Amino acid sequence: MSLTRQGRNFLIVGGIQYVVDWGVMVALSHLGMPVEAANLAGRVSGALLGFWLNGRFTFGDAGSTLGRRQFARFLAMWIATTVLSTAAISAVNAHAGLQWTWLAKPMIELALAALSFTASRYWIYRR
């Protein structure tokens, strides 16, 4: 599968993931949940959807299946990016407040998406 096709599909799936992730984070933090916990809940929601969609449509082929190896690799990458995301979200919230945190989340997640694409293409979904 070409890099262009994978990149396009990754952006589409990432957009769907992002809407779920951001929506859950904003809704829960608006209801009073601490932003760190709300960010974690949002990232879990988006990650579960993204693992399956990327494994099947972005990096998969007709006969491919998702197994424990791919999930373990995905989980390791997800934990690392979630720690980075949550630390950045927490720092923005502490220095600028909740509304700036909501606005900063897209930029934080976009920066992490480049790392995620590279890890997904060359490590997570590699067979």
PEGI-V185220 format. One record per backbone hydrogen bond with DSSP energy under -1.0 kcal/mol. CO is the residue of the C=O (numbers start at 1). NH is the residue of the N-H. E is the energy in kcal/mol with one decimal. If there is no record, write none. Layout:
BEGIN
co:CO nh:NH e:E
co:CO nh:NH e:E
END
This chain:
BEGIN
co:2 nh:6 e:-2.6
co:3 nh:7 e:-2.8
co:4 nh:8 e:-2.5
co:5 nh:9 e:-2.7
co:6 nh:10 e:-2.7
co:7 nh:11 e:-2.1
co:8 nh:12 e:-2.0
co:9 nh:13 e:-2.9
co:10 nh:14 e:-2.8
co:11 nh:15 e:-2.1
co:12 nh:16 e:-1.9
co:13 nh:17 e:-3.0
co:14 nh:18 e:-2.9
co:15 nh:19 e:-2.1
co:16 nh:20 e:-1.9
co:17 nh:21 e:-3.1
co:18 nh:22 e:-3.4
co:19 nh:23 e:-2.1
co:20 nh:24 e:-2.3
co:21 nh:25 e:-2.4
co:22 nh:26 e:-2.9
co:23 nh:27 e:-2.4
co:24 nh:28 e:-2.6
co:25 nh:29 e:-2.4
co:26 nh:30 e:-2.5
co:27 nh:31 e:-1.5
co:28 nh:33 e:-2.4
co:29 nh:32 e:-1.2
co:34 nh:38 e:-2.6
co:35 nh:39 e:-2.8
co:36 nh:40 e:-2.0
co:37 nh:41 e:-2.4
co:38 nh:42 e:-2.4
co:39 nh:43 e:-2.6
co:40 nh:44 e:-2.4
co:41 nh:45 e:-2.1
co:42 nh:46 e:-2.5
co:43 nh:47 e:-2.5
co:44 nh:48 e:-2.2
co:45 nh:49 e:-1.3
co:46 nh:50 e:-2.8
co:47 nh:51 e:-2.9
co:48 nh:52 e:-1.2
co:49 nh:53 e:-2.4
co:50 nh:54 e:-2.8
co:51 nh:55 e:-2.0
co:52 nh:56 e:-2.1
co:53 nh:57 e:-2.9
co:54 nh:59 e:-3.1
co:61 nh:64 e:-1.5
co:67 nh:71 e:-2.2
co:68 nh:72 e:-3.0
co:69 nh:73 e:-2.2
co:70 nh:74 e:-2.7
co:71 nh:75 e:-2.8
co:72 nh:76 e:-2.1
co:73 nh:77 e:-2.3
co:74 nh:78 e:-3.1
co:75 nh:79 e:-2.6
co:76 nh:80 e:-1.9
co:77 nh:81 e:-2.6
co:78 nh:82 e:-2.4
co:79 nh:83 e:-2.3
co:80 nh:84 e:-1.9
co:81 nh:85 e:-2.7
co:82 nh:86 e:-2.9
co:83 nh:87 e:-2.2
co:84 nh:88 e:-2.2
co:85 nh:89 e:-2.8
co:86 nh:90 e:-2.6
co:87 nh:91 e:-2.1
co:88 nh:92 e:-2.4
co:89 nh:93 e:-2.5
co:90 nh:94 e:-2.4
co:91 nh:95 e:-1.8
co:92 nh:96 e:-3.1
co:93 nh:97 e:-1.2
co:97 nh:101 e:-1.6
co:98 nh:102 e:-2.3
co:99 nh:103 e:-1.5
co:100 nh:104 e:-2.3
co:101 nh:105 e:-1.9
co:104 nh:108 e:-2.2
co:105 nh:109 e:-2.8
co:106 nh:110 e:-2.1
co:107 nh:111 e:-1.9
co:108 nh:112 e:-1.7
co:109 nh:113 e:-1.5
co:110 nh:114 e:-1.0
co:112 nh:116 e:-2.4
co:113 nh:117 e:-2.7
co:114 nh:118 e:-1.9
co:115 nh:119 e:-2.4
co:116 nh:120 e:-2.7
co:117 nh:121 e:-2.9
co:118 nh:122 e:-2.3
co:119 nh:123 e:-1.8
co:119 nh:124 e:-2.6
co:120 nh:125 e:-1.9
END
